[in-house]
Amino acid sequence: MDKQVSIMPCLDMQNARVVKGVHFVDIRDAGDPVECAQAYCRAGADELALLDITATIENRPTMLEVVRNVAEAATIPFTVGGGISDVASAAAVLEAGADKVSTSSAAFRKPEIIGEMVEEFGPEKVTVAIDVDVNKSLPCGYEVYIDGGRTATGADALEWAKKVDGFGVRVILPTSKAGDGAQTGYDLPVIRAMAEACSASIVASGGAGKMEHFYEAVEAGATILLAASVFHFHIIDIQELKSYLRSRGLNVK
């Protein structure tokens, strides 16, 4: 348990506003992205995720104006995802001020772009996000979903994670569709399986509802703890969470 753990609030964006849903639907407004980013910097977050949740299905690039504004305001690193489909769109987001890019649907459809991005920007700049849901007929019990969780692929989530890991990316971000926004706990079997099979750092995403859930995710192998609802709606305070995790013996950033 000597790996350092970091806290990563996630800003899901739609129409240049921060929103939050449950199971990827039932979206409600949660504020202005720049104000949210500034608040999280003050609150002690270690890094941020900005996900343009409808860019892929609307077949458009990420909102670069929002990225630029957040980059000016943020004092911690941030990763941007949504609509990043090739080296050019990734470059535009990094040039706008993002520290890292995250790709999901495009990477699944054309895995070679992962290698192209790693080669162009370096492995530390590229995160691959994998949305998953339970499918008992697959070897690992989980199926990859794309297009913001709308499209089932038939692919085994663990096999895809291993393939992604082979490109040398430093971070893999699996999100459980069943857990998203439900606050019932992270999907620990997914985290455990990917952490054991991959050399990349695994992000826990989808389902945090109380402090114990974050600890359970680290026990399962996650080193980056991502959450949205519990932070946006002030259910959990980041500094209190860090104190709690330290009290359980974890090395917290």
C-alpha positions in Angstrom: 0.0 0.0 0.0 2.9 2.4 -0.6 1.6 3.7 -3.9 0.5 7.3 -3.6 -3.2 8.0 -4.0 -4.7 11.1 -5.6 -8.2 12.6 -5.6 -9.7 13.6 -9.0 -13.0 15.4 -9.2 -14.7 14.9 -12.6 -16.5 17.7 -14.4 -18.9 16.2 -16.9 -19.8 18.9 -19.4 -22.7 19.4 -21.7 -23.4 22.7 -23.6 -20.4 24.3 -21.7 -22.0 23.6 -18.3 -21.0 21.1 -15.7 -23.7 18.4 -15.3 -24.2 15.2 -13.4 -26.3 12.2 -14.2 -27.1 8.7 -12.9 -26.2 5.7 -15.0 -25.2 8.2 -17.8 -28.7 9.6 -18.0 -31.1 11.9 -15.9 -28.7 14.8 -16.3 -28.9 17.9 -14.0 -26.9 21.1 -13.9 -24.0 21.4 -11.5 -22.5 24.8 -12.4 -20.0 26.7 -14.4 -16.8 24.7 -15.3 -14.4 27.5 -14.5 -16.0 28.2 -11.1 -16.1 24.5 -10.4 -12.4 24.1 -11.3 -11.4 27.0 -9.1 -13.4 25.7 -6.2 -11.7 22.2 -6.6 -8.3 23.8 -6.7 -9.1 25.6 -3.4 -10.6 22.5 -1.9 -7.4 20.5 -2.3 -8.0 18.3 -5.3 -4.9 16.8 -6.9 -6.1 16.8 -10.5 -9.3 17.3 -12.5 -11.1 15.5 -15.3 -13.1 17.5 -17.8 -15.3 15.2 -19.9 -17.4 16.7 -22.8 -20.0 13.9 -22.5 -21.9 14.6 -25.8 -19.0 15.5 -28.1 -18.7 12.0 -29.5 -22.4 11.3 -30.2 -22.8 14.9 -31.6 -19.7 14.1 -33.8 -17.9 17.3 -32.9 -14.6 18.2 -31.2 -14.2 19.1 -27.5 -15.2 22.7 -26.6 -11.7 24.3 -26.8 -13.0 27.7 -25.3 -13.9 25.9 -22.1 -10.6 24.1 -22.0 -8.7 27.5 -22.4 -10.8 29.1 -19.7 -10.2 26.3 -17.3 -6.5 26.2 -18.1 -6.3 29.9 -17.1 -8.1 29.3 -13.8 -6.8 25.9 -12.7 -3.7 25.5 -10.5 -3.7 21.7 -10.8 -3.3 19.4 -13.8 -6.4 18.4 -15.7 -7.3 15.7 -18.2 -9.8 16.4 -21.0 -11.9 13.8 -22.8 -14.8 13.7 -25.2 -14.5 14.1 -29.0 -10.8 13.3 -29.0 -10.6 11.0 -32.1 -7.1 11.5 -33.5 -3.7 13.1 -33.0 -5.0 16.5 -34.4 -7.9 16.8 -32.0 -5.7 15.7 -29.1 -3.1 18.3 -30.1 -5.7 21.0 -30.2 -6.9 20.2 -26.6 -3.3 20.1 -25.3 -2.5 23.4 -27.0 -5.6 24.9 -25.4 -4.0 24.2 -22.0 -5.0 20.6 -21.0 -2.3 18.6 -19.3 -3.5 15.2 -20.6 -6.1 13.9 -23.0 -8.5 11.0 -22.6 -9.9 8.9 -25.4 -12.5 6.2 -25.3 -14.9 5.5 -28.3 -12.4 6.5 -31.0 -9.7 4.5 -29.4 -11.9 1.4 -29.4 -12.9 1.9 -33.0 -9.3 2.5 -34.1 -6.9 1.2 -31.5 -3.9 2.4 -33.6 -4.7 6.0 -32.6 -3.6 5.1 -29.0 -0.2 4.3 -30.3 -0.1 7.4 -32.5 -1.0 9.6 -29.5 1.6 8.0 -27.3 4.3 8.4 -29.9 3.3 12.0 -30.6 2.8 13.3 -27.0 4.4 10.8 -24.7 2.7 8.0 -22.7 2.1 10.3 -19.6 -0.2 12.6 -21.7 -2.6 9.9 -22.8 -5.4 8.3 -20.8 -7.8 5.7 -22.2 -11.3 5.6 -20.7 -13.3 2.4 -20.8 -17.0 2.4 -20.0 -18.2 -1.0 -18.9 -21.4 -2.8 -17.8 -22.1 -6.2 -16.5 -22.3 -9.0 -19.1 -22.1 -12.5 -17.6 -21.6 -14.2 -20.9 -18.1 -12.6 -21.4 -15.0 -14.1 -19.7 -14.4 -11.2 -17.3 -18.1 -10.6 -16.8 -18.0 -7.0 -18.1 -18.6 -5.6 -21.6 -17.1 -2.5 -23.2 -19.5 0.3 -24.1 -18.8 3.3 -26.3 -20.6 6.5 -27.4 -21.0 7.7 -23.8 -22.3 4.4 -22.6 -24.9 4.1 -25.3 -23.5 1.4 -27.6 -22.6 -2.1 -26.5 -19.6 -3.6 -28.3 -19.6 -7.2 -27.4 -16.0 -6.9 -26.3 -14.6 -8.2 -23.1 -13.6 -5.3 -20.9 -10.5 -6.9 -19.4 -9.2 -8.1 -22.8 -9.6 -4.5 -24.1 -7.8 -3.1 -21.1 -4.9 -5.4 -21.6 -4.7 -4.3 -25.3 -4.8 -0.7 -24.2 -2.0 -1.3 -21.6 0.1 -2.8 -24.4 0.4 0.7 -26.0 2.2 2.0 -22.9 -0.4 4.5 -21.7 0.1 5.5 -18.0 -3.5 5.7 -17.0 -6.6 3.6 -17.7 -10.0 5.0 -16.6 -12.8 2.3 -16.3 -16.2 3.6 -15.4 -19.0 1.3 -14.4 -22.3 2.2 -16.1 -24.1 0.4 -13.3 -22.3 2.5 -10.6 -22.3 5.9 -12.3 -23.9 8.5 -10.1 -25.6 5.8 -8.0 -23.4 6.4 -4.9 -23.5 2.7 -4.0 -19.7 2.1 -4.3 -17.2 1.6 -7.1 -17.3 -1.6 -9.2 -14.5 -3.3 -7.3 -14.2 -6.5 -9.5 -13.4 -4.3 -12.6 -10.8 -2.3 -10.7 -9.2 -5.4 -9.2 -9.1 -7.3 -12.6 -7.5 -4.3 -14.5 -5.1 -3.4 -11.7 -3.8 -7.0 -11.6 -3.6 -7.4 -15.4 -2.2 -3.9 -16.4 0.9 -1.9 -15.6 -1.0 1.4 -16.1 -2.5 3.2 -13.1 -6.2 2.5 -12.7 -8.7 5.2 -12.0 -11.7 4.3 -9.8 -14.7 5.9 -11.4 -18.5 5.5 -11.1 -20.3 5.0 -7.8 -18.6 6.8 -4.9 -21.1 7.6 -2.2 -19.2 7.6 1.1 -15.6 7.7 2.2 -15.3 4.0 2.7 -15.9 3.5 -1.0 -12.7 5.4 -1.8 -10.7 3.2 0.6 -12.2 0.0 -0.9 -11.2 1.2 -4.4 -7.6 1.6 -3.3 -7.7 -1.8 -1.6 -8.8 -3.2 -5.0 -5.9 -1.5 -6.8 -6.9 2.0 -7.9 -4.4 4.8 -7.3 -6.5 7.7 -8.7 -9.9 8.2 -7.1 -12.4 10.0 -9.4 -15.8 11.2 -8.3 -18.4 13.8 -9.3 -21.7 13.9 -7.4 -20.3 13.5 -3.9 -18.0 16.5 -4.5 -20.3 18.7 -6.6 -23.2 18.5 -4.2 -20.9 18.8 -1.1 -21.7 15.3 0.3 -17.9 14.7 0.9 -15.2 17.3 1.6 -11.9 16.6 -0.1 -9.7 17.5 2.8 -11.8 15.3 5.2 -11.6 12.5 2.7 -7.8 12.8 2.5 -7.6 12.8 6.3 -9.8 9.7 6.5 -7.7 7.8 3.9 -4.5 8.8 5.8 -6.1 7.5 9.0 -6.6 4.1 7.2 -2.8 4.0 6.5 -2.8 5.2 2.9 -0.2 7.4 1.3 -2.3 10.3 0.0 -0.9 13.0 -2.2 
